[in-house]
């Protein structure tokens, strides 16, 4: 019985080593690359501030000639309340500059108030007829960071990682 077990064990060990060796004909497995994306919660134009420190999301109400801007975190998941009393976007419209002054908006449903809000609005008649333009956020302060001269296109935005 001992003599039968030894050759059997030898055959199993040899089969294991040769059967499990790598073959040159094996196909390489493809590495799955996960794409880092952000989704604007309102379907607007995302504008990246810094290296994804924060975002602005711009939406347009054409009939009202009103543009809203939401201040969001780097992942575009949470609203960030700021204290700025107002901030300006300069837009290139038909060969000349137009300024949009964004004013803070209070919201009793969320408890946001002037001086502590994530929503800002600007009103201009030209927004009723112009839905595509290049623009620059002149200056905005979020918490301890100030961002100046941030260029973007409306409605495309500036963040390449959005869908």
C-alpha positions as CSV (number, residue, x, y, z in Angstrom):
1,X,0.0,0.0,0.0
2,X,2.9,2.4,0.8
3,X,4.4,1.8,-2.7
4,X,1.1,2.8,-4.3
5,X,0.7,6.1,-2.4
6,X,4.3,7.3,-3.1
7,X,4.0,7.2,-7.0
8,X,0.4,8.6,-6.7
9,X,1.7,11.5,-4.6
10,X,4.6,12.1,-7.0
11,X,2.1,12.2,-10.0
12,X,-0.1,14.7,-8.2
13,X,2.8,17.0,-7.3
14,X,4.3,16.8,-10.8
15,X,0.8,17.4,-12.4
16,X,0.3,20.4,-10.0
17,X,3.5,22.1,-11.0
18,X,3.2,21.5,-14.7
19,X,-0.5,22.1,-14.9
20,X,-0.4,25.4,-13.0
21,X,2.6,26.9,-14.8
22,X,2.0,30.0,-16.9
23,X,1.5,29.6,-20.5
24,X,2.9,32.0,-23.0
25,X,-0.4,31.8,-24.9
26,X,-2.5,33.1,-22.0
27,X,-4.2,36.4,-22.8
28,X,-3.5,39.4,-20.6
29,X,-6.4,40.5,-18.4
30,X,-7.5,44.1,-19.1
31,X,-7.3,46.5,-16.2
32,X,-10.6,48.2,-15.5
33,X,-10.1,51.9,-15.3
34,X,-12.7,53.8,-13.3
35,X,-13.4,57.2,-14.7
36,X,-13.6,60.0,-12.2
37,X,-16.8,62.0,-13.0
38,X,-19.0,64.6,-11.5
39,X,-22.6,65.1,-12.2
40,X,-24.1,68.6,-11.8
41,X,-27.2,68.1,-9.6
42,X,-29.3,70.5,-11.6
43,X,-28.0,69.5,-15.0
44,X,-26.2,72.9,-15.4
45,X,-22.8,74.0,-16.5
46,X,-20.1,72.9,-14.1
47,X,-17.2,75.2,-13.4
48,X,-14.2,73.8,-11.5
49,X,-12.6,76.0,-8.9
50,X,-9.0,75.2,-8.0
51,X,-7.9,71.6,-8.4
52,X,-11.5,70.3,-7.8
53,X,-11.6,72.0,-4.4
54,X,-15.1,73.4,-5.2
55,X,-17.5,73.8,-8.1
56,X,-20.0,76.3,-9.4
57,X,-23.0,75.1,-11.3
58,X,-24.7,77.6,-13.6
59,X,-28.3,77.1,-14.8
60,X,-30.3,79.4,-17.0
61,X,-34.0,80.3,-16.9
62,X,-34.4,81.7,-20.5
63,X,-37.9,83.2,-20.2
64,X,-37.0,85.0,-17.0
65,X,-33.6,86.1,-18.2
66,X,-32.2,84.7,-14.9
67,X,-29.1,82.7,-14.2
68,X,-28.6,80.8,-11.0
69,X,-25.2,79.6,-9.6
70,X,-24.9,76.9,-7.0
71,X,-21.8,76.6,-4.9
72,X,-20.8,73.0,-4.5
73,X,-18.0,70.9,-3.0
74,X,-15.3,69.2,-5.1
75,X,-17.4,66.2,-5.9
76,X,-20.6,68.2,-6.7
77,X,-22.5,66.4,-4.0
78,X,-22.9,68.9,-1.2
79,X,-23.9,72.6,-1.2
80,X,-21.4,74.9,0.3
81,X,-22.7,78.1,2.0
82,X,-20.6,81.2,1.6
83,X,-20.7,84.7,2.9
84,X,-19.9,86.7,-0.3
85,X,-22.4,89.6,-0.6
86,X,-22.1,89.3,-4.4
87,X,-19.7,88.3,-7.1
88,X,-19.4,89.1,-10.9
89,X,-19.2,87.1,-14.1
90,X,-18.1,88.9,-17.2
91,X,-19.5,87.4,-20.4
92,X,-18.5,87.9,-24.0
93,X,-21.8,88.6,-25.9
94,X,-21.9,89.6,-29.5
95,X,-18.4,91.0,-29.4
96,X,-18.8,93.0,-26.2
97,X,-18.6,92.4,-22.5
98,X,-21.7,92.0,-20.3
99,X,-21.5,91.8,-16.5
100,X,-23.7,89.4,-14.5
101,X,-23.7,90.4,-10.8
102,X,-24.7,87.3,-8.7
103,X,-26.6,88.2,-5.6
104,X,-27.2,85.8,-2.6
105,X,-30.6,84.1,-2.4
106,X,-32.2,83.1,0.9
107,X,-34.1,79.8,1.2
108,X,-36.3,79.3,4.3
109,X,-36.7,75.6,3.4
110,X,-33.0,75.0,3.8
111,X,-32.3,77.7,6.4
112,X,-30.0,79.5,4.0
113,X,-30.0,83.3,4.4
114,X,-28.1,86.2,2.9
115,X,-24.5,85.9,4.1
116,X,-24.9,82.1,4.5
117,X,-26.1,80.6,1.3
118,X,-25.1,78.4,-1.6
119,X,-27.4,79.9,-4.2
120,X,-26.8,83.1,-6.1
121,X,-28.8,84.7,-9.0
122,X,-28.2,87.2,-11.7
123,X,-30.7,88.9,-14.0
124,X,-30.2,90.3,-17.5
125,X,-32.4,90.7,-20.5
126,X,-29.7,89.5,-22.8
127,X,-30.0,86.0,-21.1
128,X,-33.4,85.7,-22.8
129,X,-31.8,85.4,-26.2
130,X,-28.2,84.3,-25.6
131,X,-27.7,80.8,-24.5
132,X,-24.1,80.2,-25.4
133,X,-21.2,82.4,-24.3
134,X,-17.7,82.5,-22.9
135,X,-17.4,84.0,-19.5
136,X,-15.0,84.6,-16.5
137,X,-15.8,84.5,-12.8
138,X,-14.0,87.6,-11.7
139,X,-13.5,86.7,-8.0
140,X,-15.3,84.5,-5.5
141,X,-14.3,83.5,-2.0
142,X,-15.3,80.1,-0.6
143,X,-14.3,79.6,3.0
144,X,-10.6,80.5,3.1
145,X,-9.9,80.3,-0.6
146,X,-10.3,83.0,-3.2
147,X,-10.6,82.2,-6.9
148,X,-10.0,84.8,-9.6
149,X,-10.4,85.0,-13.4
150,X,-11.9,81.5,-13.8
151,X,-12.8,81.0,-17.4
152,X,-15.7,78.8,-18.7
153,X,-18.2,78.4,-21.4
154,X,-21.9,78.4,-20.9
155,X,-23.5,75.8,-21.3
156,X,-20.4,73.6,-21.5
157,X,-18.7,74.7,-18.2
158,X,-15.1,74.1,-17.5
159,X,-14.8,70.8,-15.7
160,X,-13.8,68.0,-18.2
161,X,-14.7,65.3,-15.6
162,X,-18.5,66.0,-15.7
163,X,-21.2,64.2,-17.5
